[in-house]
Amino acid sequence: MVSETAQHGHGHGHGGHGHGGGDEDGPGWTRAAKLLQDAAPITIPDGASAMTIHVEWEPGDPGTPPHRHSGPAFGYVIKGAVRFELEGEPERVIEAGGTFWEPGGDAIHYQDGNALDDARTEFVVTMMCAPGKPMLELVDDEELKQRAHLRAPRPAA
């Protein structure tokens, strides 16, 4: 499982440095694009569809219960801060301007809720979906118990 924010280095599953490919003194179009995330390698299911959604969580909202996606998902936090946790990775907070991605498939996405108790959080996510599969599938308690050994240690309360 790999995911990162834009503050980390380029490479396997990491966010970009936030630089464009252009010349600082060149025409405006060379400065217009800013690399926020560069995820590799990714697997897109044959015949996949894609959707982009805008999510708004109220203050303190824990977000979607543990779930998975049938294909990769790529997100950008517009406002606030997202509490994000994928199977095998420690929980972390991604603030406005940061990015995340998840590989989809079998990986459980434990958290995507609002990390703030006093403000709304908004993010945009584009998800790829395998044909005939739901875009989001909740994970039941029995499977969570069976896969508990794959979850990263929880932060101290």
Phi and psi in radians as a Rosetta constraint file:
Dihedral C 1 N 2 CA 2 C 2 CIRCULARHARMONIC -2.377 0.35
Dihedral N 2 CA 2 C 2 N 3 CIRCULARHARMONIC 2.467 0.35
Dihedral C 2 N 3 CA 3 C 3 CIRCULARHARMONIC -2.857 0.35
Dihedral N 3 CA 3 C 3 N 4 CIRCULARHARMONIC 2.635 0.35
Dihedral C 3 N 4 CA 4 C 4 CIRCULARHARMONIC -2.708 0.35
Dihedral N 4 CA 4 C 4 N 5 CIRCULARHARMONIC 2.936 0.35
Dihedral C 4 N 5 CA 5 C 5 CIRCULARHARMONIC -1.803 0.35
Dihedral N 5 CA 5 C 5 N 6 CIRCULARHARMONIC 2.977 0.35
Dihedral C 5 N 6 CA 6 C 6 CIRCULARHARMONIC -1.181 0.35
Dihedral N 6 CA 6 C 6 N 7 CIRCULARHARMONIC -0.200 0.35
Dihedral C 6 N 7 CA 7 C 7 CIRCULARHARMONIC -1.400 0.35
Dihedral N 7 CA 7 C 7 N 8 CIRCULARHARMONIC -0.177 0.35
Dihedral C 7 N 8 CA 8 C 8 CIRCULARHARMONIC -1.732 0.35
Dihedral N 8 CA 8 C 8 N 9 CIRCULARHARMONIC 2.968 0.35
Dihedral C 8 N 9 CA 9 C 9 CIRCULARHARMONIC -1.272 0.35
Dihedral N 9 CA 9 C 9 N 10 CIRCULARHARMONIC 2.835 0.35
Dihedral C 9 N 10 CA 10 C 10 CIRCULARHARMONIC -1.234 0.35
Dihedral N 10 CA 10 C 10 N 11 CIRCULARHARMONIC 2.530 0.35
Dihedral C 10 N 11 CA 11 C 11 CIRCULARHARMONIC 2.500 0.35
Dihedral N 11 CA 11 C 11 N 12 CIRCULARHARMONIC -2.705 0.35
Dihedral C 11 N 12 CA 12 C 12 CIRCULARHARMONIC -1.008 0.35
Dihedral N 12 CA 12 C 12 N 13 CIRCULARHARMONIC 1.817 0.35
Dihedral C 12 N 13 CA 13 C 13 CIRCULARHARMONIC 1.178 0.35
Dihedral N 13 CA 13 C 13 N 14 CIRCULARHARMONIC 0.268 0.35
Dihedral C 13 N 14 CA 14 C 14 CIRCULARHARMONIC -1.819 0.35
Dihedral N 14 CA 14 C 14 N 15 CIRCULARHARMONIC 2.733 0.35
Dihedral C 14 N 15 CA 15 C 15 CIRCULARHARMONIC -1.273 0.35
Dihedral N 15 CA 15 C 15 N 16 CIRCULARHARMONIC 2.818 0.35
Dihedral C 15 N 16 CA 16 C 16 CIRCULARHARMONIC -1.463 0.35
Dihedral N 16 CA 16 C 16 N 17 CIRCULARHARMONIC 3.068 0.35
Dihedral C 16 N 17 CA 17 C 17 CIRCULARHARMONIC -1.421 0.35
Dihedral N 17 CA 17 C 17 N 18 CIRCULARHARMONIC -0.076 0.35
Dihedral C 17 N 18 CA 18 C 18 CIRCULARHARMONIC 1.461 0.35
Dihedral N 18 CA 18 C 18 N 19 CIRCULARHARMONIC 0.311 0.35
Dihedral C 18 N 19 CA 19 C 19 CIRCULARHARMONIC -1.799 0.35
Dihedral N 19 CA 19 C 19 N 20 CIRCULARHARMONIC 2.611 0.35
Dihedral C 19 N 20 CA 20 C 20 CIRCULARHARMONIC -1.546 0.35
Dihedral N 20 CA 20 C 20 N 21 CIRCULARHARMONIC -3.115 0.35
Dihedral C 20 N 21 CA 21 C 21 CIRCULARHARMONIC -1.682 0.35
Dihedral N 21 CA 21 C 21 N 22 CIRCULARHARMONIC 0.134 0.35
Dihedral C 21 N 22 CA 22 C 22 CIRCULARHARMONIC -1.855 0.35
Dihedral N 22 CA 22 C 22 N 23 CIRCULARHARMONIC 3.085 0.35
Dihedral C 22 N 23 CA 23 C 23 CIRCULARHARMONIC -1.459 0.35
Dihedral N 23 CA 23 C 23 N 24 CIRCULARHARMONIC 2.282 0.35
Dihedral C 23 N 24 CA 24 C 24 CIRCULARHARMONIC -1.016 0.35
Dihedral N 24 CA 24 C 24 N 25 CIRCULARHARMONIC -0.500 0.35
Dihedral C 24 N 25 CA 25 C 25 CIRCULARHARMONIC -1.808 0.35
Dihedral N 25 CA 25 C 25 N 26 CIRCULARHARMONIC 0.033 0.35
Dihedral C 25 N 26 CA 26 C 26 CIRCULARHARMONIC -1.417 0.35
Dihedral N 26 CA 26 C 26 N 27 CIRCULARHARMONIC -2.961 0.35
Dihedral C 26 N 27 CA 27 C 27 CIRCULARHARMONIC -1.047 0.35
Dihedral N 27 CA 27 C 27 N 28 CIRCULARHARMONIC 2.747 0.35
Dihedral C 27 N 28 CA 28 C 28 CIRCULARHARMONIC -0.951 0.35
Dihedral N 28 CA 28 C 28 N 29 CIRCULARHARMONIC -0.639 0.35
Dihedral C 28 N 29 CA 29 C 29 CIRCULARHARMONIC -1.122 0.35
Dihedral N 29 CA 29 C 29 N 30 CIRCULARHARMONIC -0.410 0.35
Dihedral C 29 N 30 CA 30 C 30 CIRCULARHARMONIC -1.366 0.35
Dihedral N 30 CA 30 C 30 N 31 CIRCULARHARMONIC -0.256 0.35
Dihedral C 30 N 31 CA 31 C 31 CIRCULARHARMONIC -1.899 0.35
Dihedral N 31 CA 31 C 31 N 32 CIRCULARHARMONIC -0.102 0.35
Dihedral C 31 N 32 CA 32 C 32 CIRCULARHARMONIC -1.257 0.35
Dihedral N 32 CA 32 C 32 N 33 CIRCULARHARMONIC -0.550 0.35
Dihedral C 32 N 33 CA 33 C 33 CIRCULARHARMONIC -1.710 0.35
Dihedral N 33 CA 33 C 33 N 34 CIRCULARHARMONIC 2.433 0.35
Dihedral C 33 N 34 CA 34 C 34 CIRCULARHARMONIC -2.209 0.35
Dihedral N 34 CA 34 C 34 N 35 CIRCULARHARMONIC 2.119 0.35
Dihedral C 34 N 35 CA 35 C 35 CIRCULARHARMONIC -1.223 0.35
Dihedral N 35 CA 35 C 35 N 36 CIRCULARHARMONIC 2.117 0.35
Dihedral C 35 N 36 CA 36 C 36 CIRCULARHARMONIC -1.834 0.35
Dihedral N 36 CA 36 C 36 N 37 CIRCULARHARMONIC -0.518 0.35
Dihedral C 36 N 37 CA 37 C 37 CIRCULARHARMONIC -2.743 0.35
Dihedral N 37 CA 37 C 37 N 38 CIRCULARHARMONIC 2.443 0.35
Dihedral C 37 N 38 CA 38 C 38 CIRCULARHARMONIC -2.387 0.35
Dihedral N 38 CA 38 C 38 N 39 CIRCULARHARMONIC 1.818 0.35
Dihedral C 38 N 39 CA 39 C 39 CIRCULARHARMONIC -1.856 0.35
Dihedral N 39 CA 39 C 39 N 40 CIRCULARHARMONIC 2.234 0.35
Dihedral C 39 N 40 CA 40 C 40 CIRCULARHARMONIC -2.753 0.35
Dihedral N 40 CA 40 C 40 N 41 CIRCULARHARMONIC 2.580 0.35
Dihedral C 40 N 41 CA 41 C 41 CIRCULARHARMONIC -1.421 0.35
Dihedral N 41 CA 41 C 41 N 42 CIRCULARHARMONIC 2.721 0.35
Dihedral C 41 N 42 CA 42 C 42 CIRCULARHARMONIC -2.140 0.35
Dihedral N 42 CA 42 C 42 N 43 CIRCULARHARMONIC 2.697 0.35
Dihedral C 42 N 43 CA 43 C 43 CIRCULARHARMONIC -2.119 0.35
Dihedral N 43 CA 43 C 43 N 44 CIRCULARHARMONIC 2.108 0.35
Dihedral C 43 N 44 CA 44 C 44 CIRCULARHARMONIC -1.886 0.35
Dihedral N 44 CA 44 C 44 N 45 CIRCULARHARMONIC 2.153 0.35
Dihedral C 44 N 45 CA 45 C 45 CIRCULARHARMONIC -1.013 0.35
Dihedral N 45 CA 45 C 45 N 46 CIRCULARHARMONIC 2.476 0.35
Dihedral C 45 N 46 CA 46 C 46 CIRCULARHARMONIC -0.965 0.35
Dihedral N 46 CA 46 C 46 N 47 CIRCULARHARMONIC 2.355 0.35
Dihedral C 46 N 47 CA 47 C 47 CIRCULARHARMONIC 1.259 0.35
Dihedral N 47 CA 47 C 47 N 48 CIRCULARHARMONIC 0.293 0.35
Dihedral C 47 N 48 CA 48 C 48 CIRCULARHARMONIC -1.091 0.35
Dihedral N 48 CA 48 C 48 N 49 CIRCULARHARMONIC 2.646 0.35
Dihedral C 48 N 49 CA 49 C 49 CIRCULARHARMONIC -1.911 0.35
Dihedral N 49 CA 49 C 49 N 50 CIRCULARHARMONIC 2.917 0.35
Dihedral C 49 N 50 CA 50 C 50 CIRCULARHARMONIC -2.377 0.35
Dihedral N 50 CA 50 C 50 N 51 CIRCULARHARMONIC 2.584 0.35
Dihedral C 50 N 51 CA 51 C 51 CIRCULARHARMONIC -2.446 0.35
Dihedral N 51 CA 51 C 51 N 52 CIRCULARHARMONIC 2.565 0.35
Dihedral C 51 N 52 CA 52 C 52 CIRCULARHARMONIC -2.014 0.35
Dihedral N 52 CA 52 C 52 N 53 CIRCULARHARMONIC 2.252 0.35
Dihedral C 52 N 53 CA 53 C 53 CIRCULARHARMONIC -2.217 0.35
Dihedral N 53 CA 53 C 53 N 54 CIRCULARHARMONIC 2.681 0.35
Dihedral C 53 N 54 CA 54 C 54 CIRCULARHARMONIC -1.871 0.35
Dihedral N 54 CA 54 C 54 N 55 CIRCULARHARMONIC 2.145 0.35
Dihedral C 54 N 55 CA 55 C 55 CIRCULARHARMONIC -1.960 0.35
Dihedral N 55 CA 55 C 55 N 56 CIRCULARHARMONIC 2.336 0.35
Dihedral C 55 N 56 CA 56 C 56 CIRCULARHARMONIC -2.186 0.35
Dihedral N 56 CA 56 C 56 N 57 CIRCULARHARMONIC 2.080 0.35
Dihedral C 56 N 57 CA 57 C 57 CIRCULARHARMONIC -1.858 0.35
Dihedral N 57 CA 57 C 57 N 58 CIRCULARHARMONIC 2.341 0.35
Dihedral C 57 N 58 CA 58 C 58 CIRCULARHARMONIC -1.190 0.35
Dihedral N 58 CA 58 C 58 N 59 CIRCULARHARMONIC 2.843 0.35
Dihedral C 58 N 59 CA 59 C 59 CIRCULARHARMONIC -0.895 0.35
Dihedral N 59 CA 59 C 59 N 60 CIRCULARHARMONIC 2.294 0.35
Dihedral C 59 N 60 CA 60 C 60 CIRCULARHARMONIC 1.295 0.35
Dihedral N 60 CA 60 C 60 N 61 CIRCULARHARMONIC 0.002 0.35
Dihedral C 60 N 61 CA 61 C 61 CIRCULARHARMONIC -1.108 0.35
Dihedral N 61 CA 61 C 61 N 62 CIRCULARHARMONIC 2.212 0.35
Dihedral C 61 N 62 CA 62 C 62 CIRCULARHARMONIC -1.265 0.35
Dihedral N 62 CA 62 C 62 N 63 CIRCULARHARMONIC -0.199 0.35
Dihedral C 62 N 63 CA 63 C 63 CIRCULARHARMONIC 1.482 0.35
Dihedral N 63 CA 63 C 63 N 64 CIRCULARHARMONIC -2.803 0.35
Dihedral C 63 N 64 CA 64 C 64 CIRCULARHARMONIC -1.254 0.35
Dihedral N 64 CA 64 C 64 N 65 CIRCULARHARMONIC 2.403 0.35
Dihedral C 64 N 65 CA 65 C 65 CIRCULARHARMONIC -1.055 0.35
Dihedral N 65 CA 65 C 65 N 66 CIRCULARHARMONIC 2.920 0.35
Dihedral C 65 N 66 CA 66 C 66 CIRCULARHARMONIC -0.854 0.35
Dihedral N 66 CA 66 C 66 N 67 CIRCULARHARMONIC 2.339 0.35
Dihedral C 66 N 67 CA 67 C 67 CIRCULARHARMONIC -2.705 0.35
Dihedral N 67 CA 67 C 67 N 68 CIRCULARHARMONIC 3.110 0.35
Dihedral C 67 N 68 CA 68 C 68 CIRCULARHARMONIC -2.498 0.35
Dihedral N 68 CA 68 C 68 N 69 CIRCULARHARMONIC 2.839 0.35
Dihedral C 68 N 69 CA 69 C 69 CIRCULARHARMONIC -2.083 0.35
Dihedral N 69 CA 69 C 69 N 70 CIRCULARHARMONIC 2.608 0.35
Dihedral C 69 N 70 CA 70 C 70 CIRCULARHARMONIC -1.364 0.35
Dihedral N 70 CA 70 C 70 N 71 CIRCULARHARMONIC -0.206 0.35
Dihedral C 70 N 71 CA 71 C 71 CIRCULARHARMONIC -2.515 0.35
Dihedral N 71 CA 71 C 71 N 72 CIRCULARHARMONIC 3.126 0.35
Dihedral C 71 N 72 CA 72 C 72 CIRCULARHARMONIC -1.161 0.35
Dihedral N 72 CA 72 C 72 N 73 CIRCULARHARMONIC 2.724 0.35
Dihedral C 72 N 73 CA 73 C 73 CIRCULARHARMONIC -2.346 0.35
Dihedral N 73 CA 73 C 73 N 74 CIRCULARHARMONIC 2.445 0.35
Dihedral C 73 N 74 CA 74 C 74 CIRCULARHARMONIC -2.258 0.35
Dihedral N 74 CA 74 C 74 N 75 CIRCULARHARMONIC 2.212 0.35
Dihedral C 74 N 75 CA 75 C 75 CIRCULARHARMONIC -2.278 0.35
Dihedral N 75 CA 75 C 75 N 76 CIRCULARHARMONIC 2.793 0.35
Dihedral C 75 N 76 CA 76 C 76 CIRCULARHARMONIC -2.392 0.35
Dihedral N 76 CA 76 C 76 N 77 CIRCULARHARMONIC 2.196 0.35
Dihedral C 76 N 77 CA 77 C 77 CIRCULARHARMONIC -1.489 0.35
Dihedral N 77 CA 77 C 77 N 78 CIRCULARHARMONIC 2.073 0.35
Dihedral C 77 N 78 CA 78 C 78 CIRCULARHARMONIC -1.479 0.35
Dihedral N 78 CA 78 C 78 N 79 CIRCULARHARMONIC -0.739 0.35
Dihedral C 78 N 79 CA 79 C 79 CIRCULARHARMONIC -2.613 0.35
Dihedral N 79 CA 79 C 79 N 80 CIRCULARHARMONIC 2.475 0.35
Dihedral C 79 N 80 CA 80 C 80 CIRCULARHARMONIC 1.475 0.35
Dihedral N 80 CA 80 C 80 N 81 CIRCULARHARMONIC -2.489 0.35
Dihedral C 80 N 81 CA 81 C 81 CIRCULARHARMONIC -2.698 0.35
Dihedral N 81 CA 81 C 81 N 82 CIRCULARHARMONIC 2.327 0.35
Dihedral C 81 N 82 CA 82 C 82 CIRCULARHARMONIC -1.786 0.35
Dihedral N 82 CA 82 C 82 N 83 CIRCULARHARMONIC 2.271 0.35
Dihedral C 82 N 83 CA 83 C 83 CIRCULARHARMONIC -1.476 0.35
Dihedral N 83 CA 83 C 83 N 84 CIRCULARHARMONIC 2.033 0.35
Dihedral C 83 N 84 CA 84 C 84 CIRCULARHARMONIC -2.162 0.35
Dihedral N 84 CA 84 C 84 N 85 CIRCULARHARMONIC 2.330 0.35
Dihedral C 84 N 85 CA 85 C 85 CIRCULARHARMONIC -2.636 0.35
Dihedral N 85 CA 85 C 85 N 86 CIRCULARHARMONIC 2.161 0.35
Dihedral C 85 N 86 CA 86 C 86 CIRCULARHARMONIC -1.911 0.35
Dihedral N 86 CA 86 C 86 N 87 CIRCULARHARMONIC 2.689 0.35
Dihedral C 86 N 87 CA 87 C 87 CIRCULARHARMONIC -0.932 0.35
Dihedral N 87 CA 87 C 87 N 88 CIRCULARHARMONIC 2.263 0.35
Dihedral C 87 N 88 CA 88 C 88 CIRCULARHARMONIC 1.502 0.35
Dihedral N 88 CA 88 C 88 N 89 CIRCULARHARMONIC -0.096 0.35
Dihedral C 88 N 89 CA 89 C 89 CIRCULARHARMONIC -2.093 0.35
Dihedral N 89 CA 89 C 89 N 90 CIRCULARHARMONIC 2.575 0.35
Dihedral C 89 N 90 CA 90 C 90 CIRCULARHARMONIC -1.191 0.35
Dihedral N 90 CA 90 C 90 N 91 CIRCULARHARMONIC 2.624 0.35
Dihedral C 90 N 91 CA 91 C 91 CIRCULARHARMONIC -1.048 0.35
Dihedral N 91 CA 91 C 91 N 92 CIRCULARHARMONIC 2.499 0.35
Dihedral C 91 N 92 CA 92 C 92 CIRCULARHARMONIC -2.625 0.35
Dihedral N 92 CA 92 C 92 N 93 CIRCULARHARMONIC 2.913 0.35
Dihedral C 92 N 93 CA 93 C 93 CIRCULARHARMONIC -1.973 0.35
Dihedral N 93 CA 93 C 93 N 94 CIRCULARHARMONIC 2.266 0.35
Dihedral C 93 N 94 CA 94 C 94 CIRCULARHARMONIC -1.946 0.35
Dihedral N 94 CA 94 C 94 N 95 CIRCULARHARMONIC 2.031 0.35
Dihedral C 94 N 95 CA 95 C 95 CIRCULARHARMONIC -1.538 0.35
Dihedral N 95 CA 95 C 95 N 96 CIRCULARHARMONIC 2.919 0.35
Dihedral C 95 N 96 CA 96 C 96 CIRCULARHARMONIC -0.853 0.35
Dihedral N 96 CA 96 C 96 N 97 CIRCULARHARMONIC 2.341 0.35
Dihedral C 96 N 97 CA 97 C 97 CIRCULARHARMONIC 1.647 0.35
Dihedral N 97 CA 97 C 97 N 98 CIRCULARHARMONIC -0.227 0.35
Dihedral C 97 N 98 CA 98 C 98 CIRCULARHARMONIC -1.567 0.35
Dihedral N 98 CA 98 C 98 N 99 CIRCULARHARMONIC 2.817 0.35
Dihedral C 98 N 99 CA 99 C 99 CIRCULARHARMONIC -2.123 0.35
Dihedral N 99 CA 99 C 99 N 100 CIRCULARHARMONIC 2.863 0.35
Dihedral C 99 N 100 CA 100 C 100 CIRCULARHARMONIC -2.589 0.35
Dihedral N 100 CA 100 C 100 N 101 CIRCULARHARMONIC 2.785 0.35
Dihedral C 100 N 101 CA 101 C 101 CIRCULARHARMONIC -2.650 0.35
Dihedral N 101 CA 101 C 101 N 102 CIRCULARHARMONIC 2.719 0.35
Dihedral C 101 N 102 CA 102 C 102 CIRCULARHARMONIC -2.401 0.35
Dihedral N 102 CA 102 C 102 N 103 CIRCULARHARMONIC 2.605 0.35
Dihedral C 102 N 103 CA 103 C 103 CIRCULARHARMONIC -1.318 0.35
Dihedral N 103 CA 103 C 103 N 104 CIRCULARHARMONIC -0.351 0.35
Dihedral C 103 N 104 CA 104 C 104 CIRCULARHARMONIC 1.357 0.35
Dihedral N 104 CA 104 C 104 N 105 CIRCULARHARMONIC -2.913 0.35
Dihedral C 104 N 105 CA 105 C 105 CIRCULARHARMONIC 1.325 0.35
Dihedral N 105 CA 105 C 105 N 106 CIRCULARHARMONIC -2.252 0.35
Dihedral C 105 N 106 CA 106 C 106 CIRCULARHARMONIC -1.402 0.35
Dihedral N 106 CA 106 C 106 N 107 CIRCULARHARMONIC -0.317 0.35
Dihedral C 106 N 107 CA 107 C 107 CIRCULARHARMONIC -1.081 0.35
Dihedral N 107 CA 107 C 107 N 108 CIRCULARHARMONIC 2.335 0.35
Dihedral C 107 N 108 CA 108 C 108 CIRCULARHARMONIC -1.547 0.35
Dihedral N 108 CA 108 C 108 N 109 CIRCULARHARMONIC 2.305 0.35
Dihedral C 108 N 109 CA 109 C 109 CIRCULARHARMONIC -1.756 0.35
Dihedral N 109 CA 109 C 109 N 110 CIRCULARHARMONIC 1.841 0.35
Dihedral C 109 N 110 CA 110 C 110 CIRCULARHARMONIC -1.360 0.35
Dihedral N 110 CA 110 C 110 N 111 CIRCULARHARMONIC -0.695 0.35
Dihedral C 110 N 111 CA 111 C 111 CIRCULARHARMONIC -2.447 0.35
Dihedral N 111 CA 111 C 111 N 112 CIRCULARHARMONIC 2.527 0.35
Dihedral C 111 N 112 CA 112 C 112 CIRCULARHARMONIC -2.646 0.35
Dihedral N 112 CA 112 C 112 N 113 CIRCULARHARMONIC 0.453 0.35
Dihedral C 112 N 113 CA 113 C 113 CIRCULARHARMONIC -1.523 0.35
Dihedral N 113 CA 113 C 113 N 114 CIRCULARHARMONIC -3.137 0.35
Dihedral C 113 N 114 CA 114 C 114 CIRCULARHARMONIC -1.333 0.35
Dihedral N 114 CA 114 C 114 N 115 CIRCULARHARMONIC 2.122 0.35
Dihedral C 114 N 115 CA 115 C 115 CIRCULARHARMONIC -1.425 0.35
Dihedral N 115 CA 115 C 115 N 116 CIRCULARHARMONIC -0.095 0.35
Dihedral C 115 N 116 CA 116 C 116 CIRCULARHARMONIC -1.840 0.35
Dihedral N 116 CA 116 C 116 N 117 CIRCULARHARMONIC 2.387 0.35
Dihedral C 116 N 117 CA 117 C 117 CIRCULARHARMONIC -1.599 0.35
Dihedral N 117 CA 117 C 117 N 118 CIRCULARHARMONIC -0.172 0.35
Dihedral C 117 N 118 CA 118 C 118 CIRCULARHARMONIC -2.165 0.35
Dihedral N 118 CA 118 C 118 N 119 CIRCULARHARMONIC 0.167 0.35
Dihedral C 118 N 119 CA 119 C 119 CIRCULARHARMONIC -2.711 0.35
Dihedral N 119 CA 119 C 119 N 120 CIRCULARHARMONIC 2.723 0.35
Dihedral C 119 N 120 CA 120 C 120 CIRCULARHARMONIC -1.281 0.35
Dihedral N 120 CA 120 C 120 N 121 CIRCULARHARMONIC 2.708 0.35
Dihedral C 120 N 121 CA 121 C 121 CIRCULARHARMONIC -2.185 0.35
Dihedral N 121 CA 121 C 121 N 122 CIRCULARHARMONIC 2.429 0.35
Dihedral C 121 N 122 CA 122 C 122 CIRCULARHARMONIC -2.300 0.35
Dihedral N 122 CA 122 C 122 N 123 CIRCULARHARMONIC 2.436 0.35
Dihedral C 122 N 123 CA 123 C 123 CIRCULARHARMONIC -2.536 0.35
Dihedral N 123 CA 123 C 123 N 124 CIRCULARHARMONIC 2.786 0.35
Dihedral C 123 N 124 CA 124 C 124 CIRCULARHARMONIC -2.013 0.35
Dihedral N 124 CA 124 C 124 N 125 CIRCULARHARMONIC 2.367 0.35
Dihedral C 124 N 125 CA 125 C 125 CIRCULARHARMONIC -2.368 0.35
Dihedral N 125 CA 125 C 125 N 126 CIRCULARHARMONIC 2.376 0.35
Dihedral C 125 N 126 CA 126 C 126 CIRCULARHARMONIC -1.879 0.35
Dihedral N 126 CA 126 C 126 N 127 CIRCULARHARMONIC 2.181 0.35
Dihedral C 126 N 127 CA 127 C 127 CIRCULARHARMONIC -2.084 0.35
Dihedral N 127 CA 127 C 127 N 128 CIRCULARHARMONIC 2.416 0.35
Dihedral C 127 N 128 CA 128 C 128 CIRCULARHARMONIC -1.696 0.35
Dihedral N 128 CA 128 C 128 N 129 CIRCULARHARMONIC 2.440 0.35
Dihedral C 128 N 129 CA 129 C 129 CIRCULARHARMONIC -2.242 0.35
Dihedral N 129 CA 129 C 129 N 130 CIRCULARHARMONIC 2.285 0.35
Dihedral C 129 N 130 CA 130 C 130 CIRCULARHARMONIC -1.183 0.35
Dihedral N 130 CA 130 C 130 N 131 CIRCULARHARMONIC 2.516 0.35
Dihedral C 130 N 131 CA 131 C 131 CIRCULARHARMONIC -1.003 0.35
Dihedral N 131 CA 131 C 131 N 132 CIRCULARHARMONIC 2.393 0.35
Dihedral C 131 N 132 CA 132 C 132 CIRCULARHARMONIC 1.326 0.35
Dihedral N 132 CA 132 C 132 N 133 CIRCULARHARMONIC 0.050 0.35
Dihedral C 132 N 133 CA 133 C 133 CIRCULARHARMONIC -1.919 0.35
Dihedral N 133 CA 133 C 133 N 134 CIRCULARHARMONIC 2.638 0.35
Dihedral C 133 N 134 CA 134 C 134 CIRCULARHARMONIC -1.239 0.35
Dihedral N 134 CA 134 C 134 N 135 CIRCULARHARMONIC 2.663 0.35
Dihedral C 134 N 135 CA 135 C 135 CIRCULARHARMONIC -1.144 0.35
Dihedral N 135 CA 135 C 135 N 136 CIRCULARHARMONIC -0.566 0.35
Dihedral C 135 N 136 CA 136 C 136 CIRCULARHARMONIC -2.443 0.35
Dihedral N 136 CA 136 C 136 N 137 CIRCULARHARMONIC 2.292 0.35
Dihedral C 136 N 137 CA 137 C 137 CIRCULARHARMONIC -2.190 0.35
Dihedral N 137 CA 137 C 137 N 138 CIRCULARHARMONIC 2.092 0.35
Dihedral C 137 N 138 CA 138 C 138 CIRCULARHARMONIC -1.201 0.35
Dihedral N 138 CA 138 C 138 N 139 CIRCULARHARMONIC 2.588 0.35
Dihedral C 138 N 139 CA 139 C 139 CIRCULARHARMONIC -1.793 0.35
Dihedral N 139 CA 139 C 139 N 140 CIRCULARHARMONIC 2.256 0.35
Dihedral C 139 N 140 CA 140 C 140 CIRCULARHARMONIC -1.415 0.35
Dihedral N 140 CA 140 C 140 N 141 CIRCULARHARMONIC 2.896 0.35
Dihedral C 140 N 141 CA 141 C 141 CIRCULARHARMONIC -1.038 0.35
Dihedral N 141 CA 141 C 141 N 142 CIRCULARHARMONIC -0.649 0.35
Dihedral C 141 N 142 CA 142 C 142 CIRCULARHARMONIC -1.098 0.35
Dihedral N 142 CA 142 C 142 N 143 CIRCULARHARMONIC -0.801 0.35
Dihedral C 142 N 143 CA 143 C 143 CIRCULARHARMONIC -1.149 0.35
Dihedral N 143 CA 143 C 143 N 144 CIRCULARHARMONIC -0.660 0.35
Dihedral C 143 N 144 CA 144 C 144 CIRCULARHARMONIC -1.036 0.35
Dihedral N 144 CA 144 C 144 N 145 CIRCULARHARMONIC -0.719 0.35
Dihedral C 144 N 145 CA 145 C 145 CIRCULARHARMONIC -1.123 0.35
Dihedral N 145 CA 145 C 145 N 146 CIRCULARHARMONIC -0.772 0.35
Dihedral C 145 N 146 CA 146 C 146 CIRCULARHARMONIC -1.116 0.35
Dihedral N 146 CA 146 C 146 N 147 CIRCULARHARMONIC -0.541 0.35
Dihedral C 146 N 147 CA 147 C 147 CIRCULARHARMONIC -1.821 0.35
Dihedral N 147 CA 147 C 147 N 148 CIRCULARHARMONIC 0.165 0.35
Dihedral C 147 N 148 CA 148 C 148 CIRCULARHARMONIC -0.947 0.35
Dihedral N 148 CA 148 C 148 N 149 CIRCULARHARMONIC -0.587 0.35
Dihedral C 148 N 149 CA 149 C 149 CIRCULARHARMONIC -1.169 0.35
Dihedral N 149 CA 149 C 149 N 150 CIRCULARHARMONIC -0.272 0.35
Dihedral C 149 N 150 CA 150 C 150 CIRCULARHARMONIC -1.580 0.35
Dihedral N 150 CA 150 C 150 N 151 CIRCULARHARMONIC -0.178 0.35
Dihedral C 150 N 151 CA 151 C 151 CIRCULARHARMONIC -1.458 0.35
Dihedral N 151 CA 151 C 151 N 152 CIRCULARHARMONIC 2.387 0.35
Dihedral C 151 N 152 CA 152 C 152 CIRCULARHARMONIC -1.108 0.35
Dihedral N 152 CA 152 C 152 N 153 CIRCULARHARMONIC 2.686 0.35
Dihedral C 152 N 153 CA 153 C 153 CIRCULARHARMONIC -0.971 0.35
Dihedral N 153 CA 153 C 153 N 154 CIRCULARHARMONIC 2.499 0.35
Dihedral C 153 N 154 CA 154 C 154 CIRCULARHARMONIC -1.370 0.35
Dihedral N 154 CA 154 C 154 N 155 CIRCULARHARMONIC 2.557 0.35
Dihedral C 154 N 155 CA 155 C 155 CIRCULARHARMONIC -1.150 0.35
Dihedral N 155 CA 155 C 155 N 156 CIRCULARHARMONIC 2.626 0.35
Dihedral C 155 N 156 CA 156 C 156 CIRCULARHARMONIC -1.103 0.35
Dihedral N 156 CA 156 C 156 N 157 CIRCULARHARMONIC 2.404 0.35
